[in-house]
């Protein structure tokens, strides 16, 4: 499953870059794909990375609404950019991807937070995604 771990990390990096550049995630994804094709030193963008980024893009508005609604004392724009994008990716995979066990999604999101964010971020990410896991059936329908 190392390939999926790498795919998630790349998807997070694409979401992060799009957020930093205030650009559409699909534009950044296309840039990454184009760059990987033209530079043999760059690894190709995996199918799962594309699936995650495209899935997030499809549900972007709903995911941001959910994060805003359930993140206690944090507005989306006040949230650290790393945490915001880990949560976006985790929320998409947790709620709309049925092939990945929920525990794996939570663990991978926490690992990304440990690697890329603050000491407080893993607990924050885990807590919010765990709440989404509890509410999952209703979140998808709404």
PyMOL commands that set and color helices and strands:
alter all, ss='L'
color gray80, all
select helices_A, chain A and resi 2-21+25-38+47-70+81-96+102-116+121-141
alter helices_A, ss='H'
color red, helices_A
deselect
rebuild
show_as cartoon
